[in-house]
Amino acid sequence: DNSNRWRVIKQAFSKALPMTERRSAVRVARGERGIWQRRFWEHLIVDDADYAAHVDYCHINPLKHGLVEHVADWPYSTFHRYVARGIYPIDWATALPLIDVGGERR
């Protein structure tokens, strides 16, 4: 089922990533990493604009959560592939204090 698939993906990814993120006392007590949202939901991508909004959301998250000062500073991001393909400029999201990402202002 979907929950078990995500559990396996999260475990493998979490073990491979250095433990440098800040974790709350609750997450430490539960043995959880601070990189994962606790819940998830399925979402059907409906069109190109919806897909782009979700990609933007993924790219902006390390910046939003204070892990980096610029989107390009997050070394694990597919953002770098998009820059190489000319889809994003390297300084994307640096000049905008708030951008609309997936219907949320960031």
N, C-alpha and C positions, 0 to 999 in steps of 0.2 A: 504494500500500500504506500501511499504518498508520504505518510509520516515516517515510516521506516527508511524509505529512500533518503529523505532529507537528514535523518539522524546519521546515517552512514556517511553521507557527503560532509556534514558538519564535523563529525569526528575526525575524518581523514584530513580535512583542511586545517582544523584546529591543532592537530598534532604536528603538522608541518610548519605552522607559523610560530615564530618566537613569541613568548609570553611577555609582551611589553605593554599591553594596554592596561588602562586603569580598570579595576574591578571593584564593585561594591562589596560590602561585607556579606550580603546575601548571596551574590554570585560566587564568592570565594567558598562560603559554607556549602553551596550546592555543587561545587566543582565545575561551575560554568565559566566560559570565556566571555569577555566583555565585547566580543565582536559580533555576536549573534543576537538578533531580535528573538524574543521568547516565542512568539506565535508567528504563524504564517498563514497565508490564504492564497488560494488559487485565483489567478486573474487571466482571462483570455485576452491576448493582445488583439485589438480590433482593427487597427490600421497602422500605417507608417508613422503618423503623428504620435499615436499611443506608444509605439515601440520606441521612438526617439525620446519621449518623455521618461520612459522607464530607464533607458540607457543613461540619460542625463542624471536621473535620481541616483543611480549606482555610482556615477563618476563624481558627483558632488558630495556624497556622504562622508568621505574622510575629511574633507574641508569643513563640512557642517558640524562634525563632531569634534573638531579641534585637533585632529591627528596630524594635520599638515597645514601650512600657510597658503599653499597653492594646490590646485587639483593635480598639476603635473608632478608634485612632490611625492605622491603616493606611488611607490614602485610596483605595486601588485595590480595596478589598474589596467583595464583594456583601453583606457583613455589614450595611452601611448600609441596603440595601434591606430586609433582613430585620427590622431595627429599625423602619423606617418602617411595615412591615406588622404590627408587634406580635408577631413571632415570637420575637425575642430582646429582652432589656432592653439598654439602651446599655452597662451595666456588666457584661455577660456575661463570665464567666471571670475576673473580677478578684478575687473573693473566694475562689476555689478554687485552692490551690497545685498540685493535680494533678487533672486531669479525664480521664475515659476517652474517647478520641477514636479511633474506628475500631479498637477493640481494643487500643490502645496508651495507656499512662498518660503524660500530659503535665503 
